[in-house]
Amino acid sequence: MRHLALLVLFIFININEVLSFCQPGCICFDDGKDVRCDHANLTTFPYMLNPMLKKLSLIDAKLKLLDSASISVYQELEYLDLSNNEIEELPSDFLVGFSKLKEVKLQNNKIRLISDDLFKELPSLEVIASFFLIMTL
């Protein structure tokens, strides 16, 4: 009986983490809609997060490559911080379909070129923080 009680307690304590799709190395808030993977030493873009994700912070997560398929699941995204990584290239279709995205931060990466089309179809976008330049739309 004691083992059953401990099991129930363990499940109860960890149920929020299970329900929020929180990837190892990340901290999840608001039922997984606000996720911080700062300093997480990720090799790829996180893919095991809540599809209803609104805020994603990947500051100094050691990201190098971004692909459109990895982020396309998070169409509810409003805030994305990719600052202080090792990103060299942003695919031109990386943010396609993100009609609710309001703020993107890209400072302190190794980005050499940003496609003219990258921010084209983002009607809600208000702030782009890139390199040492902050632009308000």
MARBA-3410 file (N, C-alpha, C, O; in Angstrom, 1 decimal):
137
0.8,-1.2,0.0,0.0,0.0,0.0,0.9,1.3,0.0,0.5,2.2,-0.7 ~ 2.0,1.2,0.7,2.9,2.4,0.8,3.5,2.7,-0.6,3.6,3.8,-0.9 ~ 3.8,1.6,-1.3,4.4,1.8,-2.6,3.4,2.4,-3.6,3.8,3.3,-4.4 ~ 2.2,2.0,-3.5,1.1,2.6,-4.3,1.0,4.1,-4.0,0.8,4.9,-4.9 ~ 1.0,4.4,-2.7,0.8,5.9,-2.3,2.0,6.7,-2.8,1.8,7.8,-3.3
3.2,6.1,-2.8,4.4,6.8,-3.3,4.3,7.0,-4.8,4.7,8.0,-5.4 ~ 3.8,6.0,-5.5,3.6,6.0,-7.0,2.6,7.1,-7.3,2.9,7.9,-8.2 ~ 1.5,7.2,-6.6,0.5,8.2,-6.9,1.1,9.6,-6.6,0.8,10.5,-7.4 ~ 1.8,9.7,-5.6,2.5,11.0,-5.2,3.4,11.4,-6.3,3.5,12.6,-6.7 ~ 4.3,10.5,-6.8,5.2,10.8,-7.8,4.5,11.2,-9.1,4.9,12.2,-9.8
3.5,10.5,-9.5,2.7,10.9,-10.7,2.1,12.2,-10.5,2.1,13.1,-11.5 ~ 1.5,12.5,-9.4,0.9,13.8,-9.1,1.9,15.0,-9.3,1.6,16.0,-9.9 ~ 3.1,14.8,-8.7,4.1,15.8,-8.7,4.6,16.1,-10.1,4.9,17.2,-10.5 ~ 4.7,15.0,-10.9,5.3,15.1,-12.3,4.2,15.3,-13.4,4.6,15.4,-14.6 ~ 3.0,15.3,-13.1,1.9,15.3,-14.1,2.0,16.6,-14.9,1.8,16.5,-16.1
2.3,17.7,-14.3,2.4,19.0,-15.1,3.5,18.9,-16.1,3.3,19.4,-17.2 ~ 4.6,18.3,-15.7,5.7,18.2,-16.7,5.4,17.3,-17.8,5.7,17.5,-19.0 ~ 4.7,16.2,-17.5,4.2,15.3,-18.6,3.2,15.9,-19.5,3.3,15.7,-20.7 ~ 2.3,16.6,-19.0,1.2,17.3,-19.8,1.8,18.4,-20.6,1.2,18.7,-21.6 ~ 2.9,19.0,-20.2,3.3,20.2,-20.9,4.4,19.9,-22.0,4.9,20.8,-22.7
4.7,18.6,-22.3,5.6,18.3,-23.3,7.0,18.9,-23.1,7.6,19.3,-24.1 ~ 7.4,19.0,-21.9,8.7,19.7,-21.7,9.9,18.8,-22.0,10.1,17.7,-21.5 ~ 10.7,19.3,-22.9,11.9,18.6,-23.4,13.0,18.7,-22.3,13.1,19.7,-21.7 ~ 13.8,17.6,-22.2,14.9,17.7,-21.2,15.8,18.9,-21.5,16.1,19.1,-22.7 ~ 16.2,19.6,-20.5,17.1,20.7,-20.6,16.3,22.0,-20.7,16.9,23.1,-20.8
15.0,21.9,-20.8,14.1,23.1,-20.9,13.3,23.2,-19.6,13.1,22.3,-18.9 ~ 12.8,24.5,-19.4,11.9,24.7,-18.3,10.6,25.2,-18.9,10.6,26.1,-19.7 ~ 9.5,24.6,-18.5,8.2,24.9,-19.1,7.3,25.6,-18.1,7.2,25.2,-16.9 ~ 6.5,26.6,-18.6,5.6,27.3,-17.8,4.3,27.4,-18.5,4.2,27.1,-19.7 ~ 3.2,27.7,-17.8,1.9,27.9,-18.4,1.5,26.7,-19.3,1.2,26.9,-20.5
1.5,25.6,-18.7,1.1,24.3,-19.4,1.9,24.1,-20.7,1.4,23.6,-21.7 ~ 3.2,24.5,-20.7,4.1,24.3,-21.8,3.9,25.3,-22.9,4.5,25.1,-24.0 ~ 3.2,26.4,-22.7,3.0,27.5,-23.7,4.1,28.5,-23.6,4.3,29.3,-24.5 ~ 4.9,28.5,-22.5,6.1,29.4,-22.3,7.2,28.5,-22.0,7.3,27.9,-20.9 ~ 8.2,28.3,-22.9,9.3,27.4,-22.7,10.6,28.1,-22.8,10.9,28.9,-23.7
11.5,27.8,-21.9,12.9,28.4,-21.9,13.9,27.3,-21.9,14.0,26.5,-21.0 ~ 14.6,27.2,-23.0,15.7,26.2,-23.2,17.0,26.9,-23.2,17.9,26.5,-23.9 ~ 17.2,28.0,-22.4,18.4,28.7,-22.4,19.5,27.9,-21.8,19.3,27.2,-20.9 ~ 20.7,28.0,-22.5,21.9,27.3,-22.0,21.7,25.7,-22.1,22.3,25.0,-21.2 ~ 20.8,25.2,-22.9,20.4,23.8,-22.9,21.4,22.9,-23.7,21.2,21.7,-23.7
22.4,23.4,-24.4,23.3,22.6,-25.2,22.5,21.7,-26.2,22.8,20.5,-26.3 ~ 21.6,22.3,-26.9,20.8,21.5,-27.9,21.6,21.4,-29.2,22.3,22.3,-29.6 ~ 21.4,20.3,-29.8,22.1,20.1,-31.1,21.1,20.4,-32.3,21.5,20.7,-33.4 ~ 19.8,20.3,-31.9,18.8,20.6,-32.9,17.7,21.4,-32.3,17.6,21.5,-31.1 ~ 16.8,22.0,-33.1,15.7,22.7,-32.6,14.8,21.8,-31.8,14.5,20.7,-32.3
14.3,22.3,-30.7,13.4,21.4,-29.9,12.1,21.0,-30.6,11.5,21.9,-31.2 ~ 11.8,19.7,-30.6,10.6,19.3,-31.3,9.6,18.6,-30.4,8.5,18.2,-30.9 ~ 9.9,18.4,-29.1,8.9,17.7,-28.3,8.2,18.7,-27.3,8.0,18.4,-26.2 ~ 7.8,19.8,-27.8,7.1,20.8,-27.0,5.7,20.9,-27.4,5.2,20.3,-28.3 ~ 4.9,21.6,-26.5,3.5,21.8,-26.7,3.2,22.5,-28.1,3.8,23.5,-28.3
2.4,21.9,-28.9,2.1,22.5,-30.2,1.4,23.9,-30.1,1.4,24.6,-31.0 ~ 0.9,24.1,-28.9,0.2,25.4,-28.6,1.2,26.5,-28.1,0.8,27.5,-27.5 ~ 2.5,26.2,-28.2,3.5,27.0,-27.7,3.4,28.5,-28.1,3.2,28.8,-29.3 ~ 3.5,29.4,-27.2,3.4,30.9,-27.5,4.8,31.6,-27.4,5.1,32.5,-28.1 ~ 5.6,31.2,-26.4,6.9,31.8,-26.1,8.0,30.8,-26.1,7.9,29.8,-25.3
9.0,31.0,-26.8,10.2,30.1,-26.9,11.5,30.8,-26.8,11.8,31.7,-27.6 ~ 12.2,30.6,-25.7,13.5,31.2,-25.5,14.6,30.1,-25.7,14.6,29.1,-24.9 ~ 15.5,30.4,-26.6,16.6,29.4,-26.8,18.0,30.2,-26.7,18.9,30.0,-27.6 ~ 18.1,31.1,-25.8,19.3,31.9,-25.6,20.5,31.0,-25.2,20.4,30.2,-24.3 ~ 21.6,31.2,-26.0,22.8,30.4,-25.7,22.6,28.9,-25.6,23.1,28.3,-24.7
21.7,28.4,-26.5,21.4,27.0,-26.5,22.4,26.1,-27.4,22.2,24.9,-27.5 ~ 23.3,26.8,-28.0,24.4,26.2,-28.8,23.8,25.7,-30.2,24.4,24.8,-30.8 ~ 22.7,26.3,-30.6,22.1,25.9,-31.9,23.0,26.4,-33.0,23.5,27.5,-33.0 ~ 23.1,25.5,-34.0,23.9,25.9,-35.2,23.0,25.9,-36.5,23.1,26.8,-37.3 ~ 22.2,24.9,-36.6,21.3,24.7,-37.8,19.8,24.8,-37.4,19.4,24.3,-36.4
19.1,25.5,-38.3,17.7,25.6,-38.1,17.0,25.1,-39.4,17.5,25.3,-40.5 ~ 15.9,24.3,-39.2,15.2,23.9,-40.3,13.7,24.2,-40.2,13.2,24.2,-39.0 ~ 13.1,24.4,-41.3,11.7,24.9,-41.2,10.8,23.8,-40.7,9.8,24.2,-40.0 ~ 11.0,22.6,-40.9,10.2,21.5,-40.4,10.1,21.5,-38.9,9.0,21.2,-38.3 ~ 11.2,21.7,-38.2,11.2,21.7,-36.8,10.3,22.7,-36.1,9.7,22.4,-35.1
10.3,23.9,-36.7,9.5,25.0,-36.1,8.1,25.0,-36.6,7.2,25.7,-36.0 ~ 7.8,24.4,-37.7,6.5,24.6,-38.3,5.3,24.1,-37.5,4.2,24.4,-37.7 ~ 5.6,23.2,-36.5,4.6,22.7,-35.6,4.0,23.8,-34.7,2.9,23.7,-34.2 ~ 4.8,24.8,-34.4,4.4,25.8,-33.4,3.8,27.1,-34.0,4.3,28.2,-33.9 ~ 2.7,26.9,-34.7,2.0,28.0,-35.4,1.4,29.1,-34.5,1.0,30.1,-35.0
1.3,28.8,-33.2,0.8,29.7,-32.2,1.8,30.6,-31.7,1.6,31.5,-30.8 ~ 3.1,30.4,-32.1,4.2,31.2,-31.5,4.1,32.7,-31.7,3.8,33.2,-32.8 ~ 4.3,33.4,-30.6,4.3,34.9,-30.6,5.6,35.5,-30.3,5.9,36.6,-30.7 ~ 6.5,34.8,-29.6,7.8,35.3,-29.2,8.9,34.2,-29.4,8.7,33.1,-29.0 ~ 9.9,34.6,-30.1,11.0,33.6,-30.4,12.4,34.3,-30.1,12.7,35.3,-30.8
13.2,33.8,-29.2,14.5,34.3,-28.9,15.6,33.3,-29.2,15.7,32.3,-28.6 ~ 16.3,33.6,-30.3,17.4,32.7,-30.7,18.8,33.4,-30.5,19.7,33.0,-31.1 ~ 18.8,34.3,-29.6,20.1,35.1,-29.3,21.2,34.2,-28.8,21.0,33.2,-28.1 ~ 22.4,34.6,-29.1,23.6,34.0,-28.5,23.8,32.6,-28.9,24.2,31.8,-28.0 ~ 23.5,32.2,-30.1,23.8,30.9,-30.6,24.9,30.9,-31.7,25.6,31.9,-31.8
25.0,29.8,-32.4,26.0,29.8,-33.5,25.3,29.6,-34.8,25.9,29.0,-35.7 ~ 24.2,30.2,-35.0,23.4,30.1,-36.2,24.1,30.9,-37.3,24.4,32.1,-37.1 ~ 24.3,30.3,-38.5,24.9,30.9,-39.6,23.9,31.3,-40.7,24.1,32.3,-41.4 ~ 22.8,30.6,-40.8,21.9,30.8,-41.8,20.5,30.6,-41.4,20.2,29.7,-40.5 ~ 19.6,31.4,-41.9,18.2,31.3,-41.6,17.5,30.9,-42.9,17.5,31.7,-43.8
16.9,29.7,-43.0,16.2,29.3,-44.2,15.1,30.4,-44.6,14.5,30.9,-43.7 ~ 15.0,30.7,-45.8,14.0,31.7,-46.2,12.6,31.3,-45.9,11.7,32.2,-45.7 ~ 12.3,30.0,-45.7,10.9,29.6,-45.3,10.8,29.3,-43.8,9.9,28.6,-43.4 ~ 11.8,29.7,-43.0,11.9,29.3,-41.6,10.7,29.8,-40.8,10.2,29.1,-39.9 ~ 10.1,31.0,-41.1,9.0,31.5,-40.4,7.7,31.6,-41.2,6.8,32.3,-40.8
7.6,30.8,-42.2,6.4,30.8,-43.1,5.2,30.3,-42.3,5.3,29.3,-41.6 ~ 4.1,31.1,-42.3,2.9,30.7,-41.7,2.8,31.1,-40.2,1.8,30.8,-39.6 ~ 3.7,31.9,-39.7,3.6,32.3,-38.3,2.9,33.6,-38.2,3.5,34.7,-37.9 ~ 1.6,33.6,-38.4,0.8,34.8,-38.5,0.7,35.5,-37.1,0.3,36.7,-37.0 ~ 1.0,34.8,-36.0,0.8,35.4,-34.7,2.2,35.9,-34.1,2.2,36.4,-33.0
3.3,35.6,-34.8,4.6,36.0,-34.3,4.7,37.5,-34.2,4.6,38.2,-35.2 ~ 5.0,38.0,-33.0,5.2,39.4,-32.7,6.6,39.9,-32.5,7.0,41.0,-32.9 ~ 7.5,39.0,-32.0,8.8,39.4,-31.7,9.8,38.3,-32.0,9.6,37.1,-31.6 ~ 10.9,38.6,-32.7,12.0,37.7,-33.0,13.3,38.3,-32.6,13.6,39.5,-32.9 ~ 14.1,37.6,-31.8,15.4,38.0,-31.4,16.5,37.1,-32.0,16.5,35.9,-31.8
17.5,37.7,-32.7,18.5,37.0,-33.3,19.9,37.5,-33.0,20.9,37.1,-33.7 ~ 20.1,38.3,-32.0,21.4,38.9,-31.7,22.5,37.9,-31.4,22.2,36.8,-31.0 ~ 23.7,38.3,-31.7,24.9,37.6,-31.4,24.9,36.1,-31.9,25.1,35.2,-31.2 ~ 24.6,36.0,-33.2,24.8,34.8,-33.9,25.8,35.0,-35.0,26.5,36.1,-35.0 ~ 26.0,34.1,-35.9,27.0,34.2,-36.9,26.3,34.3,-38.3,26.8,34.0,-39.3
25.1,34.9,-38.3,24.3,35.1,-39.5,24.9,36.1,-40.4,25.2,37.2,-40.0 ~ 25.1,35.6,-41.6,25.8,36.5,-42.6,24.8,37.1,-43.6,25.0,38.2,-44.1 ~ 23.7,36.4,-43.8,22.7,36.9,-44.8,21.3,36.5,-44.3,21.1,35.4,-43.9 ~ 20.4,37.4,-44.4,19.0,37.2,-44.1,18.2,37.4,-45.4,18.3,38.5,-46.0 ~ 17.5,36.4,-45.8,16.6,36.5,-47.0,15.6,37.6,-46.9,15.1,37.9,-45.8
15.4,38.3,-48.0,14.4,39.4,-48.0,13.0,38.8,-47.7,12.2,39.5,-47.2 ~ 12.8,37.6,-48.0,11.5,36.9,-47.8,11.2,36.4,-46.4,10.1,36.1,-46.0 ~ 12.3,36.4,-45.5,12.2,35.8,-44.2,11.0,36.4,-43.4,10.3,35.6,-42.7 ~ 10.9,37.7,-43.4,9.9,38.4,-42.5,8.7,38.9,-43.3,7.9,39.6,-42.8 ~ 8.6,38.5,-44.6,7.6,39.0,-45.5,6.1,38.6,-45.1,5.3,39.5,-45.1
5.9,37.4,-44.7,4.5,37.0,-44.4,4.2,36.9,-42.9,3.7,35.9,-42.4 ~ 4.6,37.9,-42.1,4.4,37.9,-40.7,3.6,39.2,-40.3,4.2,40.1,-39.9 ~ 2.3,39.1,-40.5,1.5,40.3,-40.2,1.5,40.9,-38.8,1.2,42.0,-38.6 ~ 1.7,40.0,-37.8,1.7,40.5,-36.4,3.1,40.9,-35.9,3.2,41.5,-34.8 ~ 4.1,40.8,-36.7,5.5,41.1,-36.3,5.6,42.5,-35.9,5.3,43.4,-36.7
6.1,42.8,-34.7,6.3,44.2,-34.2,7.8,44.5,-34.0,8.2,45.6,-34.2 ~ 8.6,43.5,-33.5,10.0,43.8,-33.2,10.9,42.7,-33.8,10.6,41.5,-33.6 ~ 12.0,43.1,-34.4,13.0,42.2,-34.8,14.3,42.7,-34.2,14.7,43.9,-34.5 ~ 14.9,41.9,-33.3,16.2,42.3,-32.7,17.2,41.5,-33.4,17.3,40.2,-33.2 ~ 18.1,42.1,-34.2,19.1,41.4,-34.9,20.4,42.0,-34.8,20.6,43.2,-35.0
21.4,41.2,-34.6,22.8,41.7,-34.4,22.8,42.7,-33.3,22.4,42.4,-32.2 ~ 23.2,44.0,-33.6,23.2,45.0,-32.6,22.2,46.0,-33.0,22.1,47.1,-32.4 ~ 21.3,45.7,-33.9,20.3,46.6,-34.3,18.9,46.1,-33.9,18.6,44.9,-34.0 ~ 18.1,47.0,-33.3,16.8,46.6,-32.9,15.8,47.4,-33.8,15.9,48.6,-33.9 ~ 14.9,46.7,-34.5,14.0,47.3,-35.4,12.6,47.2,-34.9,12.2,46.1,-34.4
11.8,48.2,-34.9,10.4,48.2,-34.5,9.6,48.4,-35.8,9.8,49.4,-36.4 ~ 8.7,47.5,-36.1,7.9,47.7,-37.3,6.6,48.4,-37.0,5.8,48.6,-37.9
END
